Amino acid sequence: MTQRMTAAAFRTRFAAGQGGRRAGRGYTDREGPVHRAIMDYLRGLDAATGGDLLALHVPNGGHMNARYGAAVKAKGAMAGAPDILVLWAAPAGAAGVGWIEVKADRGRLSDSQRRFARRMEHLGVPLAVCRSVADAEAALTDWGVVTAPGEGGEPCGR
């Protein structure tokens, strides 16, 4: 007989790195801390630009049952979509757009992520695989969103 766990006990166990689909096997979320640090950096840039940058997480990954998977796919979810969508104000009233795929130290892109990256390249939309805040800052510098990497990534003048 399976023992049930209260929601509070599950949250405590998950926060301790013992939850998730690999519970009991020493699963550690290696990507989550990097993802949160990059989002904190992007939120800081948003504040520094007075709202000229918007970053949002696309909750598109993880394992789900077939019924839920079909429902989110019908709503537009796409396999391989990166973790973070970044939008920024560009000259002449246009908007810039780019994607950030967050990976842990040794994380690799899946086949669907590689296909998505090729599609973005075809469309001319930048996509960066980032393993640190420094990687995200370098990507935003390449995209012309910030200047002076390593010195706080000052927002570019508009």
Backbone as a ProteinNet text record, in pm:
[ID]
protein_1_A
[PRIMARY]
MTQRMTAAAFRTRFAAGQGGRRAGRGYTDREGPVHRAIMDYLRGLDAATGGDLLALHVPNGGHMNARYGAAVKAKGAMAGAPDILVLWAAPAGAAGVGWIEVKADRGRLSDSQRRFARRMEHLGVPLAVCRSVADAEAALTDWGVVTAPGEGGEPCGR
[TERTIARY]
83.8	0	88.7	56.3	133	96	197.2	173.2	150.7	45.4	15.4	96.8	124.4	202.7	120.1	123.7	51.6	123.4	50.8	110.5	225.7	209.6	316.3	440.9	421.9	536.5	604.8	525.2	582.5	666.1	610.9	685.8	817.3	814.4	936.3	1035.6	988.1	1075.5	1130.6	1045.5	1089.1	1190.9	1167.1	1260.7	1396.8	1398.7	1525	1592.3	1536	1595.2	1566	1463.5	1432.4	1303.8	1243.6	1117.7	1141.8	1038.8	1051.3	1045.3	1063.1	1044.9	1155.1	1264.8	1372.8	1387.8	1277.2	1280.1	1344.7	1426.4	1489.9	1617.8	1651.5	1773.2	1871.9	1858.4	1952.6	1937.1	1816.1	1793	1819.8	1894.7	1921.5	1887.2	1812.4	1777	1896.9	1977.4	2098	2067.3	1961.3	1926.8	1849.5	1767.9	1682.5	1755.8	1863.4	1934.8	1992.5	2042	2094.8	1980.9	1868.6	1751.2	1707.1	1696.9	1652.9	1752.8	1881.6	1983.1	1974.1	1953.7	1939.6	1813.4	1702.8	1580.1	1598.7	1669.6	1697.5	1776.5	1876.6	1956.2	1866.7	1781.1	1693.5	1592.4	1540.8	1449.3	1521.9	1647	1727.1	1746.1	1770.4	1782.8	1651.4	1540.5	1409.5	1392.7	1428.9	1418.7	1513.4	1635.3	1735	1695.7	1618.7	1578.6	1444.7	1385.6	1255.9	1145.5	1158.4	1055	1080.9	1202.9	1235.1	1277.1	1272	1306.2	1205.2	1158.6	1065.1	1116.3	1127.1	1169	1064.1	1028.5	931	967.8	931.7	957.3	844.3	880.2	782	773.9	668.6	658.6	617.9	714.6	686.2	746.7	826.5	898.7	841	919.2	878.9	798.1	770.7	693.8	548.2	459.4	317	243.3	124.4	47.9	-6	-50.3	-91.7	-206.3	-302.9	-419.3	-376.8	-297.6	-251.8	-160	-72.3	17.4	-58.9	-164.8	-247.1	-316.2	-360.1	-428.4	-333.9	-212.2	-120.2	-70.3	-56.8	-17.2	-125.7	-252.7	-363.9	-366.1	-313.4	-307.3	-183.4	-97.2	17.7	153.7	160	290.6	364.8	495.2	575.1	697.3	719.4	835.9	963.1	1054.5	1183.1	1188.4	1073.8	1075.8	1167.7	1251.8	1344.9	1274.2	1353.6	1301.4	1255.2	1328.1	1302.9	1289	1183.1	1161.4	1199.9	1282.3	1327.2	1280.5	1212.2	1167	1228.9	1269.1	1326.9	1288.9	1288.5	1259.5	1379	1350.7	1455.2	1427.8	1526.6	1506.2	1386.6	1333.4	1222.7	1094.8	1077.2	953.5	937.6	1041.8	1035.7	1061.1	1049.2	1079.7	1179.2	1273.7	1367.3	1316.3	1354	1312.2	1426.5	1442	1542.3	1501.4	1562.6	1532.4	1656.7	1636.1	1743.9	1702.3	1785.1	1767.5	1867.8	1819.1	1904.7	1944.9	2073.4	2125.1	2221.2	2222.9	2320.7	2456.5	2560	2696.7	2711	2663	2682	2554.2	2451.9	2326.4	2341.7	2268.2	2274.4	2135.9	2133.7	2006.8	1947.1	1816.6	1745.6	1729.4	1687.2	1663	1559	1451.2	1346.2	1398.3	1488.3	1546.5	1638.4	1712.2	1797.3	1711.6	1600.3	1510	1453.5	1412.9	1359	1466.1	1590	1700.1	1723.5	1718.6	1735.3	1622.3	1501.5	1387.8	1405.7	1452.9	1476.5	1586.5	1690.8	1798	1741.3	1656.8	1592.3	1508.6	1442.5	1358	1437.2	1565.8	1648.3	1629.1	1580.5	1558	1673.3	1742.9	1856	1812	1893.1	1869.6	2005.6	2015.7	2141.9	2120.2	2216.3	2218.1	2305.7	2248.4	2318.9	2331.7	2452	2480.9	2512.7	2504.7	2536.5	2480.7	2482.6	2443.2	2540	2668.4	2767.4	2734	2688.4	2646.8	2527.7	2431.2	2313.5	2354.8	2445.3	2493.9	2565.6	2646	2716.1	2616.6	2511.5	2409.9	2340.8	2302	2234.2	2327	2456.1	2553.6	2559.6	2567.5	2568.9	2444	2330.9	2204.5	2187.3	2281.9	2273.1	2181	2147.9	2057.2	2133.7	2253.4	2337.1	2477.7	2552.8	2693.1	2776	2904.9	2999.7	2980.2	2999.5	2987.4	3088	3045	3132.2	3130.1	3067.9	3060.1	2915.5	2832.5	2692.9	2599.7	2655.1	2569.4	2479	2537.9	2457.8	2364.5	2238.2	2145.6	2194.2	2176.5	2213.8	2120.5	2171.4	2088	1990.1	1871	1769.4	1728.3
-117.7	0	124.7	220.7	344	438.3	494.7	587.9	727.2	794.7	929.5	1032	1142.9	1249.4	1377.6	1454.5	1581.4	1680.7	1783.2	1885.9	1955.2	1983.8	2049.8	1962	1832.8	1741.3	1732.6	1733.1	1727.9	1852.5	1972.5	2096.3	2094.2	2048	2040	1944.5	1830.4	1731.4	1783.6	1848.4	1900.7	2012.3	2101.3	2210.5	2157.3	2041.5	1981.3	1905	1911.8	1843.4	1695.5	1651.6	1509.5	1476.2	1575.6	1550.8	1528.1	1547.1	1532.7	1388.2	1369.5	1236.7	1139.9	1187.9	1098	1092.6	1110.9	1110.6	982.8	998.5	882.8	841.2	906.7	871.6	988	1077.8	1188.3	1293.3	1312.1	1412	1551.7	1629.3	1768.2	1853.3	1959.7	2051.7	2141.2	2106.6	2183.8	2303.7	2295.2	2403.1	2515	2480.9	2579.3	2699	2679	2794.4	2886	2828	2908.3	2987.4	2921	2985.7	3105	3083	3191.4	3306.9	3277.4	3383.7	3465.5	3398.5	3470.1	3555.8	3502	3582.1	3702.3	3685.5	3798.7	3906.3	3864.5	3958.4	4031.9	3958.5	4019.9	4114.3	4077.8	4168.4	4296.8	4284	4402.3	4491.8	4431.9	4510.5	4578.8	4509.5	4568.5	4694.2	4684.6	4801	4911.7	4874.5	4973.8	5044.4	4978.6	5039	5110.5	5111.6	5176.9	5104.9	4974.2	4895.7	4869.2	4897.9	4873.5	4729.7	4643.8	4502.8	4418.7	4314.3	4222.8	4081.3	4006.5	3866.4	3781.8	3671.4	3583	3438	3355	3211.5	3144.8	3055.8	2978.5	2840.5	2813.6	2684.8	2573.5	2529.6	2440	2301.9	2283.3	2157.4	2066.4	1967.3	1873.5	1758.5	1665.3	1548.4	1569	1530.6	1546.2	1426.8	1402.7	1290.9	1327.9	1229.1	1248.2	1347.8	1341.3	1430.8	1577.2	1603	1739.7	1785.6	1697.1	1730.2	1770.3	1697.4	1730.2	1865	1893.2	2020.2	2138.5	2129.6	2243.1	2257	2146.3	2152.7	2222.5	2193.5	2258.5	2408.9	2448.8	2591.3	2659.4	2584	2645.7	2608.3	2522.2	2480.1	2408.2	2427.1	2368.3	2300	2176.9	2103.8	2177.4	2187.8	2250.2	2399.1	2461.8	2606.2	2635.2	2737.6	2770.7	2816.9	2830.1	2862.1	3006.2	3100.2	3242.3	3318.4	3395.6	3486.3	3625.8	3694.3	3829.2	3924.7	4030.8	4136.4	4267.3	4352.1	4479.8	4587.3	4711.8	4825.9	4847.9	4871.7	4895.5	5030.1	5082.2	5211.2	5208.6	5323.3	5343	5272.9	5255.6	5198.7	5050	4986.2	4841.5	4768.7	4639	4558	4450.5	4426.1	4316.6	4194.6	4078.2	3954.2	3853.7	3778.4	3672.9	3567.2	3451.8	3339.4	3299.8	3257.3	3201.1	3061.2	2963.9	2827	2809	2780.7	2764.1	2617.5	2595.2	2460	2460	2349.9	2330.9	2306.2	2296.3	2281.8	2186.5	2066.2	1965.2	1932.2	2016.1	1991.4	2007.7	1928	1932.4	1958.9	2016.9	2040.8	1908.7	1898.3	1781.5	1799.2	1694.6	1703.4	1810.5	1815.5	1915.2	2056.8	2074.1	2206.1	2247.2	2152	2182.7	2220.5	2149.9	2184.7	2325.6	2358	2491.2	2596.8	2570.7	2665.9	2689.1	2582.8	2598.5	2683.3	2663.1	2742	2889.9	2918.2	3057.3	3119.8	3041.6	3091.8	3126.7	3041.3	3066.2	3194.7	3219.5	3338.8	3463.4	3446.3	3560.5	3603.2	3513.1	3542.5	3483.2	3565.4	3512.1	3417.9	3315.8	3218.4	3184.7	3191.8	3161.7	3052.5	2962	2862.8	2921.2	2940.2	3006.4	2913.9	2908.2	2826	2911.8	3045.6	3138.3	3276.3	3364.6	3503.4	3567.3	3533.3	3588.4	3550.3	3427.4	3385.6	3468.3	3491.9	3571.6	3714.7	3770	3905.8	3912.9	3811.5	3807.8	3799.6	3719.9	3708.6	3842.8	3908.7	4038	4142.7	4132	4221.7	4195.1	4068	4031.6	4081.5	4078.2	4119.7	4272.2	4345.4	4490.8	4544.6	4462.1	4504.4	4575.6	4528.3	4589.4	4611.3	4696.1	4719.8	4692.2	4697.3	4681.9	4552.5	4436	4310.7	4305.1	4246.1	4235	4357.6	4463.8	4586.9	4622.5	4521.8	4547	4547.6	4534.8	4528.8	4648.8	4766.2	4887.8	4879	4918.9	4917.1	5009.2	4968.6	5052.4	5172.3	5284	5402.6	5382.4	5435.6	5421.3	5558.4
0	0	0	-85.7	-96.1	17	77	186.4	128.3	173.1	125.1	202.3	136.2	196.3	193.2	299.2	301.1	210.5	166.8	81.7	153.2	281.6	357.6	364.1	385.3	390.4	254.2	147.3	13.3	-14.1	20.3	-2.3	73.6	197.5	277.6	212.5	169.9	107.1	-25.1	-105.7	-234.6	-215.1	-119.3	-92.6	-50.9	10.1	53.1	-60.6	-181.7	-295.4	-299.1	-226.1	-220.1	-294.1	-356.8	-426.4	-573.6	-650.3	-794.3	-838.9	-967.7	-1025.5	-988.5	-934.9	-895.8	-744.5	-675.3	-529.1	-478.3	-377.1	-316.8	-386.2	-498	-570.4	-572.2	-476.9	-467.6	-576.3	-628.2	-732	-677.8	-752.6	-718.8	-840.2	-819.1	-926.8	-954	-1051.7	-1083.4	-1172.6	-1250.1	-1341.6	-1271.9	-1173.2	-1106.9	-1049.4	-971.8	-916.5	-1024.7	-1133.8	-1244.4	-1307.9	-1329.3	-1388.8	-1302.9	-1172.6	-1083.1	-1082.8	-1085.2	-1086.5	-1215.3	-1327.8	-1454.8	-1453.5	-1401.4	-1393.2	-1301.2	-1189.7	-1100.8	-1175.3	-1252	-1331.8	-1432.1	-1501.9	-1601.8	-1537.6	-1420.7	-1349.2	-1309.1	-1269.4	-1236.5	-1357.5	-1473.2	-1596	-1630.1	-1609.4	-1634.3	-1549.5	-1422.4	-1333.3	-1378.2	-1419.4	-1460.5	-1589.7	-1674.2	-1801.7	-1792.2	-1675.8	-1661	-1736.7	-1746.8	-1812.9	-1960.1	-2008.9	-2149.5	-2177.6	-2077.3	-2095.8	-2019.3	-2082.4	-2017.5	-2038.6	-1931.1	-1939.6	-1869.9	-1933	-1870.7	-1897	-1801.2	-1810.4	-1886.9	-1975.4	-2050.4	-1985.6	-1907	-1836.5	-1933	-2010.8	-2121.5	-2103.4	-2000.3	-1988.4	-1883	-1850.6	-1747.5	-1804.2	-1718.9	-1759.1	-1720	-1809.5	-1783	-1841.8	-1790.2	-1844.9	-1983.4	-2057.1	-2195.9	-2209.8	-2120.7	-2130.1	-2110.7	-2007.2	-1982	-2095.1	-2141.3	-2252.1	-2376.7	-2408	-2524.2	-2505.6	-2383.8	-2356.2	-2373.1	-2320	-2332.7	-2476.3	-2546.9	-2687.6	-2768.9	-2739.7	-2809	-2782.6	-2667.4	-2632.5	-2689.2	-2757.3	-2822.3	-2767.9	-2667.8	-2617.5	-2729.6	-2733.7	-2840	-2780.7	-2817.8	-2769.2	-2808.5	-2714.4	-2742.2	-2718.4	-2685.4	-2660.2	-2542.1	-2554	-2445.9	-2318.8	-2213.8	-2081.2	-2065.5	-2125.1	-2098.8	-2230.3	-2240.9	-2353.2	-2306.4	-2384.8	-2349.8	-2459.2	-2418	-2509	-2462.9	-2557.1	-2518.4	-2619.6	-2571.3	-2657.5	-2749.2	-2875	-2973.5	-3040.4	-3113.1	-3179.8	-3275.2	-3301.8	-3396.4	-3353.1	-3222.3	-3171.2	-3194.5	-3242.3	-3265.1	-3133.7	-3136.8	-3019.1	-3058.9	-2970	-2990.4	-2916.4	-2965.4	-2901.4	-2907.7	-2800.5	-2796.3	-2695.1	-2706	-2617.9	-2540.9	-2416.8	-2335.8	-2291.7	-2325.1	-2276.1	-2163.2	-2044.3	-1926.6	-1915.8	-1897.3	-1877.3	-1759.3	-1687.9	-1581.1	-1646.4	-1564.4	-1614.7	-1732.4	-1716.1	-1820.1	-1895.6	-1879	-1948.7	-2098.9	-2172.7	-2319.2	-2376.3	-2494.9	-2562.4	-2609.5	-2596.5	-2649.2	-2800.5	-2866.9	-3011.3	-3042.8	-2964.2	-2990.5	-2965.6	-2869	-2844.7	-2959.4	-3015.4	-3131	-3252.2	-3272.1	-3382.9	-3364.1	-3240.9	-3213.1	-3240.1	-3198.2	-3219.6	-3369.2	-3448.8	-3594.1	-3653	-3602.7	-3651.8	-3616.8	-3495.7	-3456.4	-3542.1	-3569.5	-3656.4	-3794	-3848.5	-3977.5	-3973.7	-3861	-3846.8	-3808.8	-3778.5	-3739.6	-3595.3	-3512	-3370	-3289.4	-3210.6	-3134.3	-3022.7	-3001.3	-2895.5	-2836.1	-2704.5	-2636.5	-2533.5	-2524.3	-2417.6	-2307.9	-2189.9	-2080	-1960.3	-1906.1	-1789	-1666.6	-1685	-1576.5	-1610.4	-1511.4	-1535.1	-1633.8	-1624.1	-1717	-1861.4	-1883	-2017.5	-2065.3	-1977	-2013.5	-2045.6	-1965.7	-1990.6	-2125.2	-2155.8	-2284.4	-2400.1	-2385	-2489.6	-2511.1	-2402.6	-2415.5	-2475.7	-2448.5	-2510.3	-2660.4	-2699.2	-2841.6	-2913	-2844.6	-2904	-2904	-2842	-2836.9	-2729.4	-2631.6	-2524.6	-2414.1	-2382.2	-2278.6	-2332.9	-2262.9	-2295.3	-2171.1	-2185.1	-2073.6	-1996.4	-2062.3	-1988	-1874.6	-1762.9	-1646.7	-1558.6	-1606.3	-1527.9	-1498.5	-1483.3	-1448.8	-1567.8	-1688.7	-1806.8	-1819.9	-1836	-1846.8	-1967.2	-1949.9	-2062.6	-2173.2	-2297.6	-2410.7	-2417.7	-2464.1	-2481.9	-2595.6	-2580.6	-2685.4	-2732.8
[MASK]
++++++++++++++++++++++++++++++++++++++++++++++++++++++++++++++++++++++++++++++++++++++++++++++++++++++++++++++++++++++++++++++++++++++++++++++++++++++++++++++

